[in-house]
Amino acid sequence: MIRFWLHLFFVLVWLGFWEPAEARRARFKPTPPKPKKSEAEQIIEKLAPRQNINIDQMSGKWYLLTVASRCKNLLESGFKVESTTVTWTVTGDKVSVSTVRKLNFECWKIKQNYMRAKTPGQLFLKGKRPAENVDIMVLETDYSSYATVVFKRAGKITMKLYGRSSEVPDNIVDKFEDRAKTFNLGLDVIFQYPDYGFCESTEKVLGKSYICLFLYRLNV
């Protein structure tokens, strides 16, 4: 009798540890490896200014000359870009940026506040949600004639070339385009902005309440 109960006990224990092969495979299914990042994505992650940028010297008026971006809105309306100027005013840790451009045939002034980051040459634009935050980096500049600025959000970037006048030497444009290629931004996604028709005055002003993400899509 004791032998019978011992046998029954071991059978029940064995059944308790046994499970179908499908269940074991599901329970021990290995985590798939993360997709390997492209060379361009790795370069974007390691982005840093080429020189010790002095943000104070970025103050003043800049003309937007060229944009390299895969922004959906820009791709869809790339042939309708408007003349754009940007004025930087540096006050302590804050950089007030006023962008003047046409929207719906009216001249608008769009105000934003960038905050300095710890790294020289880097700034930060806070969005209404973390996903809308934008990291801004002055990649390269001589302060007096041109500046290359990168806007990074959610692992994607937009590159912009600014000039103190509406024209810069061809070698500066060539350097900008070569640098954009390293971020997988080829000539098919590089847009030249017009050097005429700039707004002399503004009819409307958009301030802090304007949606940051919409601004980003408009590339301002």
C-alpha positions in Angstrom: 0.0 0.0 0.0 2.8 2.3 0.9 4.5 1.5 -2.4 1.3 2.5 -4.2 1.1 5.9 -2.6 4.8 6.6 -3.1 4.4 5.8 -6.8 1.3 8.0 -7.0 3.2 10.9 -5.3 6.1 10.8 -7.8 3.7 10.7 -10.7 1.9 13.8 -9.5 5.2 15.6 -8.9 6.4 14.7 -12.4 3.1 15.9 -13.9 3.4 19.2 -12.0 6.8 20.0 -13.6 5.8 18.8 -17.1 4.4 21.2 -19.7 3.9 21.0 -23.4 6.8 21.8 -25.7 5.0 24.8 -27.2 4.5 26.3 -23.8 8.2 25.8 -22.9 9.2 27.5 -26.2 6.9 30.4 -25.6 8.1 30.8 -22.0 11.8 30.7 -23.0 11.5 32.6 -26.3 14.7 34.6 -26.7 14.4 38.4 -27.0 15.0 39.4 -30.6 18.2 41.5 -31.0 17.7 45.2 -31.6 18.1 46.3 -35.2 21.5 47.5 -36.0 21.7 51.3 -36.4 22.7 52.7 -39.7 26.0 54.6 -40.1 24.0 57.9 -40.5 22.1 57.1 -37.2 25.4 56.5 -35.4 26.9 59.7 -36.7 23.7 61.6 -35.6 24.0 60.2 -32.0 27.7 61.4 -31.8 27.0 64.9 -33.2 29.1 67.6 -31.6 30.2 71.1 -32.6 33.4 71.2 -34.6 34.7 74.2 -32.6 34.2 75.9 -29.3 31.1 77.8 -30.2 30.5 81.2 -28.6 26.7 81.5 -28.6 26.9 85.2 -27.7 28.5 85.9 -31.1 25.5 84.3 -32.8 23.4 87.4 -31.9 21.9 89.4 -34.7 20.1 88.8 -38.0 20.5 85.7 -40.2 19.1 84.7 -43.5 17.9 81.1 -44.0 19.6 79.9 -47.2 19.4 76.2 -47.4 17.6 73.4 -45.5 18.4 69.6 -45.6 15.6 67.6 -44.1 13.2 64.7 -44.6 10.5 66.6 -42.8 7.2 65.5 -44.4 5.7 69.0 -44.7 8.9 70.3 -46.4 9.0 67.4 -48.8 5.4 68.0 -49.8 5.7 71.7 -50.3 9.5 72.0 -51.0 8.9 74.2 -54.1 6.8 76.7 -52.0 9.4 77.7 -49.4 9.3 81.3 -48.4 12.1 83.8 -47.8 12.9 83.6 -44.1 15.1 85.6 -41.7 16.0 84.8 -38.1 17.2 87.2 -35.4 19.0 85.8 -32.3 19.1 87.8 -29.1 21.2 86.3 -26.3 20.4 87.1 -22.7 22.2 85.0 -20.1 21.1 81.4 -20.5 18.3 82.2 -22.8 18.4 82.8 -26.6 15.3 84.6 -27.9 14.7 83.7 -31.6 12.4 85.7 -33.8 11.7 84.1 -37.2 10.1 86.3 -39.9 8.5 84.6 -42.9 5.3 84.5 -44.9 2.4 82.2 -43.9 -0.7 82.2 -46.1 0.6 85.3 -47.9 1.0 87.3 -44.7 4.2 88.2 -42.9 4.4 86.6 -39.5 6.9 86.9 -36.6 7.3 83.7 -34.7 8.9 83.9 -31.3 10.8 81.1 -29.6 13.1 80.8 -26.6 16.1 78.4 -26.8 17.9 77.5 -23.5 21.6 77.0 -23.3 22.8 73.5 -22.7 26.0 72.6 -20.7 28.0 71.9 -23.9 29.1 75.1 -25.7 27.2 75.5 -29.0 24.2 73.4 -27.9 20.7 74.7 -27.1 17.4 73.2 -26.1 13.8 74.0 -27.2 11.2 72.5 -24.8 8.0 71.2 -26.4 4.6 70.7 -24.8 5.5 67.0 -24.6 8.9 65.3 -24.3 8.5 63.9 -27.8 8.4 67.4 -29.1 11.6 68.6 -27.4 14.2 69.8 -29.9 18.0 69.8 -29.4 19.7 72.5 -31.3 23.4 72.6 -32.2 25.5 75.3 -33.9 27.6 72.9 -35.8 30.0 75.3 -37.5 30.2 79.1 -38.0 32.5 82.0 -38.5 29.9 84.3 -36.9 30.4 87.0 -39.6 29.2 85.2 -42.8 27.6 81.8 -42.3 26.4 79.3 -39.7 25.4 75.6 -39.9 22.7 74.7 -37.4 21.3 71.3 -36.6 17.8 70.6 -35.2 17.5 67.2 -33.7 14.2 65.6 -32.5 13.4 61.9 -31.8 16.6 60.8 -33.5 16.0 62.7 -36.7 17.7 65.9 -37.8 17.2 68.9 -39.9 20.2 70.9 -41.1 20.0 74.6 -41.9 22.5 76.9 -43.5 22.2 80.6 -42.5 24.1 83.6 -43.8 24.6 87.1 -42.5 23.5 88.2 -46.0 21.2 86.5 -48.5 24.2 84.9 -50.3 27.3 82.9 -49.2 30.3 81.7 -51.2 29.8 78.4 -53.2 32.4 76.6 -51.1 30.3 77.1 -48.0 27.3 75.7 -49.8 29.3 72.7 -51.0 30.6 72.0 -47.5 27.1 72.1 -46.2 25.8 69.6 -48.8 28.8 67.3 -48.2 28.1 67.3 -44.5 24.4 66.7 -45.0 25.3 63.5 -47.0 26.9 62.0 -43.9 23.5 62.2 -42.3 21.8 60.5 -45.3 20.4 63.9 -46.5 21.2 63.9 -50.2 20.5 66.5 -52.8 17.0 65.2 -53.2 16.1 66.5 -49.7 18.1 69.8 -49.8 16.0 72.9 -50.4 17.3 76.3 -51.5 15.4 79.2 -50.0 14.8 82.3 -52.1 17.1 85.3 -51.7 14.4 87.9 -52.4 10.9 88.9 -51.2 11.8 89.2 -47.5 9.2 90.7 -45.2 10.0 94.2 -44.2 7.3 94.3 -41.5 5.0 91.8 -39.8 1.2 91.7 -39.6 0.9 89.0 -37.0 3.0 87.6 -34.1 3.0 84.0 -32.7 4.4 83.6 -29.2 5.1 80.9 -26.7 1.6 79.4 -27.0 2.2 78.4 -30.6 2.7 74.7 -30.9 6.4 73.7 -31.0 5.8 70.6 -33.2 4.0 72.7 -35.8 6.9 75.1 -35.9 9.3 72.2 -36.4 7.3 70.9 -39.3 7.4 74.3 -40.9 11.2 74.3 -40.4 11.3 77.7 -38.7 
